[in-house]
Structures are given as C-alpha cells and as structure tokens.
Amino acid sequence: KNDFALTLSHSEEESVIKDNGVLKRTNLTANIGTELFKGFKIRSITQLVYQNNNFNPYFTAGVSGTFFRALNTSPFFDFNWKDANGDYAYALNASPVSVNGYNPNYYKEYSFGSDETIDVIQNIQASYKVNRFLDLEAKYGINYEKEQVNQVYKNQTQNINIISRSVSGIGGFNGKEGSIFNYLYNTTFQNALTTATLHFDLQKDLHLKLPVAWSTQSWL
C-alpha cells in the first residue's frame, strides 16, 4: 500500500515600507508513504525552499534605528527634497530640535542588498504496530540551510548634505566612501524522536469492572 503527494507553492510579499522591495518564497514538497508489511509503515517528507529578500539593508527585520531616526526629524523637513545634484539630504536636524533626525530616503538612494536562502529539509518517519497493546514510532529530521547576504553602500562623498554637515554617512567601516559586504552562512539542524505507546482497556484486557481505556507513552 503506497500513497504520495507533491505540492508546489509560491508567494510574494511586498514590504509595508514604500519602494522597499519584495520577499519571494517558493516551496516544493514531496510526501511519500508505504506499508512494507502489515503494521510497519515508512514515510518520507522532502522539502526544497527558496527565499529571496531584496529589502533595503536598513529596512529589514531587527533594524529599528532607521525608524527611530526618521521619527526624530522635525515635521517642517521634507523627506522628498533633493539638492542641486538631485540627491537626498542625509542629516535633517536643526539644533536643538531633531538632533537625531535622518532621512529614510537617503538610505534607499545610497544602499541596497539581497538575502537569498535555500533550505533542504528531509524527514523520515517509521511506525510499527507490534500488537494491539504496543505501538512504536521513530522520527528523524535534518535541515540544511545555505544563506547568502549581499549589501552595497554607494560612495557618498559628493553629497552636498554630507559635505556641509561633515557627517560620516552610511555604509559600515568605510562610511561615506562606500563599501560592499558579502556574507555566507551554512547551517545544519537535526532532531530525532522515538516513542513507544501502550494501550489498555481495563475491562477487556485486565478483566476489571471499570469502563476505562488507558494508554501510556514514553519517548527518547
């Protein structure tokens, strides 16, 4: 006795922030099961997952400083204003107010990036019904993940606001000079679970005049 299922799904989710990219995810799953002999079943579930996230490095999960800086900008500053060179201003502050105010459009003009992740997930399940009292089950799973992150920060040395305010700009170690960062992560997760379940009907199996069905389970 065999059964199988093959599913393919794809989703695209735009960032809630204007012009901040799209998160794309594709998932292919193969679910195959078979009963090798009476009471003994094996199931294999294989997943291939591809995810592409091209959100701006300053507007991804866990980066809250950009929003903090934007909210600290005084309301009379225009985020969409551009200088004579057609560039956005970076520091939008007028001492003593909005001293930590910076323009979110500047980050979008001078930085971009991508985050690609591939997951290969394999699960194996085996179950054996020894008799009507005892069930055995074993599960094993492994997830191999490869993630590649790319971040680019453009040269900002000719930005009029950067020059006039004498600020360092964005981009990590090199600041306004620009920089490129590439990160590669390889991760493997594994888990296993074995269980043994005992079933008893106190009235039928132990001849006790109690209408109670009882089961107990142990796992490792």
N, C-alpha and C positions, 0 to 999 in steps of 0.2 A: 504494500500500500504506500503510495507516494503522493505528495502534494507540493505545489510550488507557487510562488507569486513574485512578479517582477514589477517594480514601481519606479517611475521617474518623475521628479518634481523640480520646478524652477521658480524662484521668487526674486523679485526686485523691489527694494525699498528705498525710496528717496529720503535724504536727510531732511529733518524738520527745519534745518537752517538753510536759508536761501543760497542757491548755487554752491552747494557743498558736496555734490556727488551722490553716488548710488551704492547701496550694498546689494550684491548679487550672490545668490546661493543656489547651487544645483546638487540634487541628491539622487543617487541611483541605488536601489536596494534589491537584493536577491534573497528570497526566503525559500529554502528547500528543506522538506522533511521526508523521512522514510521510516517505515517499520521493518527492521531487518528480520525479526522473528517475533512471535507472539509475546507481547508485553514489553518489547525493547524497541525504543524509538530514538532516532537521532535527528537533530535539526541544525541547519547551518544558516546563519543570517549574515550577509556581507553587505557593507555599505561603503560607497565611494562618495565623498562630499567635497565639493569645490566651492570656495567662498572668495569673492573679490570685493574689497572695500577700498574705494578711492576717495574717502573723506579727507579733507584737509588735515594735516598733522595736528593743527591747533584746535580742531573741532571734532575730535574723536572721543570715545568713552574714556573717562578718567581725567580729561584735561578741562579743568574748571576755571583756570586762571584767565583764559581769554574772555569768558563771560563776565568775570569779576571786573576786568579792566574796562570792558565796554559799558557796564553799568555805572562805573565811576566817572564816566565822561559827562560833562555838563550838557544840559539839553540844548544850549544855543550853538553847539558844534554840529556841523553837518557831516555825517559819515561819508556821503557820496561826493563831497567836494574834491576836486582834483587840482593840482598845481599847474603851472605853465607847461610842464613837461608831460602832463597827462597822467601823473602818478597820484596815488592816495597819500594823505598825510598819516604819519605813524602816531606821534605823541599829540594827543588832544587834551591839553591841560592849560589852565590859566591860574597860576598861583594866586591865592592859596586854595582855590577850588579845583576839583577833579585832578589832583596831583598824580593819581594812578590811572588816569583815563587814556585808553589807546583805541585805535580804530580797527574794528574787526575786518573791514575791507582790505586793510593793508596786509593782513596775514594771507588773505586769499590771492592778492596780487603777487606776493613775493615767495609763496611756498605752495608746494603740492606734494602728493605722495600716493602710495598704494600699499595695500596689505593683502597678500594672497595666501590662502591656507588650503592645504589638501589633507584630508583625513581618509585613512583606510581602516575600517572598523570590521573586525571579524569576531563573531560569537558562535560558539559550539555548545549545544545542549544535548545531553543524553539522559534518558529516563528508562527505568526498568521496574515493572510491576512484578515483584517476586511472587507474591500471592495476595490474597485479599486482605492480609494484615499489614504487609510491608511494601512501601514504595521507595525507590532510590532515585536520586536525581543529581546530576553534576553539570555545572555550567562554567564555561571559561570564555573570557573576552579579552581582546587586545586591540588597542587603538594606536596606530602610528600616525603622527601628525607632523607635517612639514609646513613651516610658515616663513614667508619671505616679505620683509618690510623695506620699503624704499621711501626715503624722504629727501626732497630737494628744496634748498633755500637759495633764492637768486641773489645776485650781487645788488646791494642797496646803496652803494657809496655815492651814487649820483642823485639820490632822492633829496629834494630840497628841504623837506621837513627834517630828515635825518641830519643833514649838514647844519641847518640853523639851530636845531635843538642839541646838537652834539651828543646824540644818544647812540647806543650800540646796535639798535635794530634787532632782528630775529635771526635765528639760524645756529644756535648752539655755540660751539667753541669759537668759530670764526666771526660770529656776529654779522655785521653788515657786509663783510667781504663775500658771504655766501658759502655754502657747503653742501655736500651730498653724503647721506648716511644710508648704508645698506646693512640689514640685519637678517640673519638666517638662523632659525630655530628648528631643531629636530627633537621631538618628544615622543616617548612611548609610555602608554598606560596599560596596565594589566590587572585583571581581577579574576577570582575563581570562587565558586561556591558549591559545596556538596551538601545534600540534605538526605535524611532518612526519616520517613514518616510511618508511624504505626497507627493502625485503625482498629478500634474495638467497639463492639456492640455488647454492652454488659448483659443484656438479656439473652441475646442469641449465642454469643461466644463464651461467656462465663457462667451462663445459666443463673444469673442473678435477677431477681424480680424487680429490676429497676429499668425503666424505659429510657436509658441514657446511652447515646453513642459517643464514643470518646476517641480522640486522636492525640498523639504527641509527636513532636518533631525535634530533631537535633540537626545541627549543621556545623560545617567546618570551613 
